[in-house]
């Protein structure tokens, strides 16, 4: 018996446990894996006391991540907090097989030239002037649309259609349509204008805000820099942790959850239950009785997932590239990477794994459906070995120009996310990522679903950040904790922040709110290309 049983030890579950334990509740966290952290966790590559770590994918903390960073500031370490392990990046390398490399600065601008550079690609010289004008009109549309219009109208149109990508220049599509896909799980053809546009603006605002780092990453593998200190701190608050303890189902009497059945047949009882399992697992917990009591739970199964998984290459040389991300513009598998050694300053690389390892290149593949250049088939049809070979080949074609920065002889070993499991026809992904698709907002439940002692804490919950991410999972955990605290009364609430947008647009949003209530379109609704109008008219004829 415990006050609160949290099912799932990812970011959402740990956040809910943190907020509740700080306010005196007895919390137990049940996790199916042997390590906590969910998709954010790092994993030892061998069964040895000191070994290298692999990652599901590298961690990325843009400026608008407020909830998760504030939690990190409350996790003590020797002489500071976990937030001190965040390191600011300086530049992003955009590598191409058909054009010269470009460097995009990510540090805060400190000069007029710097500000103009930060505003790219909106003002890039190689974009046609009409595309720049159209982009500005689209962004102003977003910034002046009221929240009701964003949810009711912009969530039902794709970002691809909203920015008229099919009828714009190739440079515009490459720079804008795919701008967010490389770093976050947003696909321009299927993601809504509401979600992709909002996140694009948040990334842009973060780069223009001199008071906040544009983006940060961790100075060590995720569990060492963050998750393990977090678990130790929660244990000092009285949280009990049960690893390797998957839950099988919820027992529901028609009014409240009476227990959770574990995989070994044991039943755990509690006053409150927090369901913090990932989106691909959650539907298994939704019985017909729960669906009738809380219809929002039944819509979780309609949410879609995609593959976005990582591989680490352990190198005999430290290939630094840029002090930040690398984006491989022409890579068919939509690759991004970070050369980790320059950031993992507190990670004893020499004392782990093979002696010859001097560098770690962490790569994420976001497109598993497009044929590659070496094996000429999609990633999901390859073996794990073929995936590693193919990704390495795509990196080489982008990075090896006049100077060969990657050589086959420097590759010591690799570690592919173990969620990628081989089958007879290729691989399956046992840890896919939620993606925001057109119209999916209506299928995302609130943290408090209306069952008197059940709340949700995962990145598919409706949140302000509205993105499958650590930030959204943390916010969902806070919302779940607040629902529990509200029911128990008098214990305070976890803080939740809105996304920040320039206050200068508030009067225009209020005007649009009135127009929306009157059934009138947004003033900029007619902004579109002549070619787009012609195409749509032709489709109707």
N, C-alpha and C positions, 0 to 999 in steps of 0.2 A: 504494500500500500504506500502510495506517495501522493503528495498534493497534486503534482503535475507530471504526467508521463509525456515526454517529447519523443516522437517517433521519427528519427532521422537526425544524424549529427553533422549535417552540412551547415552552411553559413546561416540559413534561416533558423534551423533548430538550435544552434549554439547561441544565436542572438536572443531568441525567445527565452532560453534557459538563463542567459546572463541577466536580462531585464527582470525576470521573475525572482531569481535567486538574490539579486541585490535588494529586493523588497521583502525578503524574509520567507519566501515560499520554498518548500521542499520539492526539488526537481530531480527527476531521473531521465537520462537521455539514452535511448536505445538505438544503436547503429548497426546496420547489416554488415558493413565492412570492418576490417581490422584496424582501420585508421579513421580519424575524424577529419572533417573538412569538406566532404562531398566532392563535387567536381573541382573545388579549389585545392584539394590536398596534393601534396607531393608524396612520392613513394620511393622506398629504397630499391635499388636495382638488383640487390643480392641479399641473401640471408646471412649477413655479417654485421658485427657491432658497428663497424665504420665502413660505410659504403656510399657510393654516389647516389644522388637522388634524381628521379625522373618526375615529370609533371604531366597532368592531364592537358595542360597548356599554360603558357606563361601568364602571370598576373599583370593587370593593367588598371591603374587608378587615375582616370581623368579628373579634371578639376571639379566636376559637378557631383562626384561621389562624396557626399557629406555624411550620410548615416554610417557607412562602414568605417570611415576614417575616425569618426567620433567614438565609435566602439573601440577601435584600436588604441585611441588615446586613453582609454580606461583599463587597459590591460598592462599591468606593471611588468617591467623587466629590471635587470640589474642596472640601476642608475638612470632609468627612464621609463618609456612605454614602448609598446609594439609599434606605435606610429613613428617612432624614431627610426625604424627600419625601412621607411619609405624613402626612396632616392629619386630625385628629379631627373628626367631625361633632358637631353639638349637638342637632339635633331633626329629626324626620320629620313632614312635613305629610301628613295624611290628608284628601284633598279628596273631596267627595261632591256629587252633583247633587240629593240628596234630604235631606241633613242638614247641619248646620253643620260647618265645618272643625274638625278636631282636631289638636292638636300633641302628639306623643309625644317626650319628651326622650330623647336617646340618650347624654348625658353621664352619668358615674358619679354615683349619688345621694349627697348629702351631708347629708340630713336625713330624719326619719321620713316626712314627707310625700313626699319624693322617692322613698324606697323603696317606698311604697305605689303611687305613680304608675308606678314601674318594673315592678311586678308585674302591671300591666294587660296583657292583658285578663282574666287569671284572676280578678281581684277588681273588675272594672269594675261600676259601679253599674247600668248598663243591661243587664247579663246576668242572666237569671233565676237565683235561688239554686240551684235544682237543677242547672242547667248548670255553675255554678261548682264545686259539689261533685263532679259527675261528672268534670269536667276534672281536678281534683286527684287523684281516684282513678286516672284513666288515666295521669297523669304519674308517680304513685307506682308504678303497675304497671311502667312502663318503667324507672324508676330502680332497682327491686328485682329485675328479671328478669335472669337470668344470660345471658352472651353466647351460650351454646348455644341457649337458648330464643329469644333474639332472632333468631338466624340461621335456626333451623328452623321457628319458628312465626310470629313477628312479621314476617318477610320475606314471608310468604305471605298476608298480609291487608293491605288498603289502609288508609291513614291515615283516609280518609273513613269506612270501616266501623268502624275501631277506636275513633274518637271518636263513633260513632253520629250522624254529621252529619245524615242524613236525618230523624232524629226529634228534633232539637234546634231551638232557636229560630233565627230568621233572623240575629239578632245574633251568636249563637254561630258559625254557619257563616261569616258574613262575617269575624269576628274571628279565629277559630281555624282553620277548615278551610282558609282561603286565606292564613293569616298568613305562610307562607314562600314562597308562589308568586310574590309580587311581587319579591322580592329574589334568590331563587335558583331554579334550574330544577327545582322539585318541584311536581308536580300532585297535589292531594290525593286525587282519585278513583283515580288509577293508581299513585301512589307508595306504597311499602310503609310500614306502621306503624313498622318498624324504622328506615328511613332518615329519613322525615319527622319522626318523633318524636325521633330522636336529634339532628337538626339543630335542631329547635325548642327542645329543651332546651339545646343549646349556645348558641344565640342568647340565650336567657333567662339562662343562667349568665354570659354575657359582659356582659350589662347589669347584673348584680348584683355583679360583681367590681370593687371599687374600685381594684385594682392594675393593671388593663388598660383601654385605651380600648375602649368598646363597639364602635365601628366607625370605620374610617378610609378615606379615599380619597386619590388622588394629587393633587399640586399642579400638575400639568401633564399634557398628553396622554401616554399610556402609554409610547410609544417615547422621548419626550424625557426623561421622569422616571425611566424604569426600563430598558426593553429596550436602547436604544442604549448607555447606559453599561455594561450587562451584557455586550453583545457586545464592546465595546472592552476590558473587563477580561479576558474570556476569551481574546481575541487576545493579551494580554500573557502569558497562561499557556500560549500555544502552540497554542490551538485554531484550526483552519482552517475557514473558512466558505465554503460554496458556495451562493449564492442563485440563484434561477431554475433550479434543478437538480432537477426531480422524478425520483423513482425509479419504476421500472416493475415490478420484481419481485425476489424473492430466489431465488438458485440454491442448491439443497439436494441433498446427495448421499445422503440417507437417515440420516446421522448428525449432520452439521453443515452450517451455511450456508457456502458456499464463495465467495460473492460477491453483489453487488447490481447489477442491470442498470438503468442510467439510461435516461431517455426517449430520449436521443440514441443509444442502442445501446452506449455504453461500459460496461464491467464494472469495478466497484471491488472490490478484495479487502481484507480486514481480518482480524485475529484474532478480533474480537468485533463483533457487530452489535446495535444498539439500535433497535428499531422504535418510533418515537415519532410516528407519523402518527395523525390523528384516527379516531374509531370508524367513520365512514362510508367511510374509505379503507382501513382495515386489512384487511378481508376479501379485497381484491384481491391481497394478498401471501400469503394462506394457500393454498398449493397442496394437492392431495390428499395428497402425500407428507408435507408438514408437518403436516396434520391427523391423519394416522395416527401420526406421531411424537409429537405433542402435542395430544391431543383438546381441551384447553382453547381452543386457537386456533380450532377449528371452531365454538365457541359464540359468538364475538364477533359474528357476523352476526345472532344472535338478539336482540342488544341494540337498544333503540329510541331514536329521536331525536325532537326537537321543535324548533320554531322559536322563537328568542329573540334578536332582532336589534335593532340600534339605529339611530337617526337623530339628527342634530344640526341644530338650528335656529339660524342665526346672526342675531342681533337688533340693531337699531339702538339699543336700550336694554338695560342690564344689569338684568334682572328677577331679583332675588335669591331671592324666595320664602322658603324656610327654609335655614338653614345645615346641609343634610343632604339626605336623599331626599324626594321627593314621591311619594305613592302615590295613584292615582286609583281610588277604590273602586268606582265604577260604570262605568268605562270598559270597553266590550265587548272591547277588544283588550288588556286587562290591562296598562295603562301604568304605568310608573314613570319618574321623571326626577331629574336633578340640574342645578341652575343652576350651571354650572362656573366662571364668571368669578371668583366670590368665593373659589374654591379654587385656581384656576390663577394663583397669585401670581407664579410665575417664568416665565410664558408671555407673550411679547411679542405681545399681540393687535393692538396698534396697527400693528406693522410687517408684518402679514400680511393678505392679502386686501383686500377693499373697505374704504375708510377709514371708512365709516359703521358697521361692525360694532363693537358695544360689549359684547355679551353672547352667551353660548352656552348653549342649553338642550339637554341631552343626554337623549334619551328611549329607553326600551326597550319594545318591544311583545312580549308573551309569549303572546298568543292570536291565532292567525292563521286560526281556523276559525269565529269568530262574526261575523255581519254587523255592519257599522259603523252609525253614525248619519247620515252624510252620503251616502255612496255606497250604503249598505244592502247590502253584500256583504262576505264575508270578505276579509281582507288578501291571502290567497294567490290570490284571483281578481281582484285589482286590478292596475293598472299601477303603476310606481314613483311617478309623479306623483300618482296617486289615493291611494296609501298616505300620501304626505306631506300631502296635503290632508285626508285623513280623520283622521290623528293630530293635526294642528293643530286640527281641529274638536273632537275629543274633549277636548283640553287646554282649549280655550276654554270649553266647557260646564262644566268643573270649576273653573276658576280665575276666571272673570269673573262675580262677584257684583255687589255694589254698586259696587265699583271694578273697572274693566276692566284687569286686569293684562296681558293679551295683546290686542294689536290687529293687524289684518292689515297696517297700514302700517309696523309695526316689523319685519316679516319681510324680511330682506335676501336670505337664501339658505338652502338646506338640503343635507344630505349624508346619503344613505341607504347603509347597509352595501352595498358592491358585491357581496357574496355573494348578494344578492337580484337575480336576473336575470330579465328579462321573457321570457315565452313567448307562444304564440298564445292561451292560455287564462288568463293571469294572470302569476304569477311562480313561479320555482323557487328553492330555497334550496341553495346549494352549500356552505354551512357550517353545517349544523344542529348542535344541541347534544344530547349524550347526556342521557337522562332515566332516573332510577331508577324502574323499574316493579315491581309485585308479582312476587316470585319471580326477579328479575333477578340477584340476587347469585350464583346458581349458574352464571350465564353470564359472569361477570366473571373473567378469568384472573389468576393471580398475575404479578408482574413476571418471575419466573424460571419459564419454562414447561416446562423439562425438555430443551430442545434445547441441546446443550453450549456453543454460543457465540451464542445469541440471547436477548435480554431485551426486555421491553416497558416503555415509559415514556409513558403517556398516561392521561387521566382515567377511562378505562374499566377500568383495572387495579384489583384489590382493594386498598383502602387503608383506614386507620383513619378518615379523614375521609369516605369513602363518599359522595361528592357530585361531580357534574360541575363542577369548579371549578379555579381556579389552585392552590389548596391541595392538592387530590387529585393534580393533574398533577405538582406539585413533589414530593410524597411518592412518587409512582410513579417519578419520575426518580431519587430517592435509592435506592429499592428496586432499580431496575435497575442502578445503579452498584454497589450492595453485592453483587449477584450476580456482576458482573464481577470485583470486587475479591476476593471469596471464591475464585473460580476461580484467580486469579493469585497469591493468598496474600501475607500480610505487609504490606499497604499501609493498613490501617485500614478503618473503615467510616463511612458517612454516618449521622448521627443521625436517628432516627425516634421521634416522640412518640405516645403514646396520647392519645385524647380524655380530657379531665379531667371527672370527675363527683365529687360530694361523697363523701368517704371514709366518712361516716356510714352510707351505704347498703351498704357492702361486706359486713358480716355477713349482711344480708338476701339479698344476691346469692349468698353461699356457701350459705345455706340453700336457695335456689331451685335452685342447681346440684345439690344432693343430690336434691331433689324431681324435677328433670328426669331425672336418671339412673335414678330409681326409676319413671319413667313417670307421675308425679303432675302435675296441673295447677298453675299458679301460684295462690297463695291468692286473688288478685284476679281470677281468670279469669271469675267469675260477675258481675262488675260490668258492668251494662248497663241500658238503660232498659226499663221495662215495655212501652213501645210497640214497642221493637225486638224483644223476645221475642214479642209478639203477632204482629208482622208476619212473623217467621220461621216461627212455628207455622202461620200462615195459608198460607204458601207451600208447606208440606209437605202440607197437607190436600188 
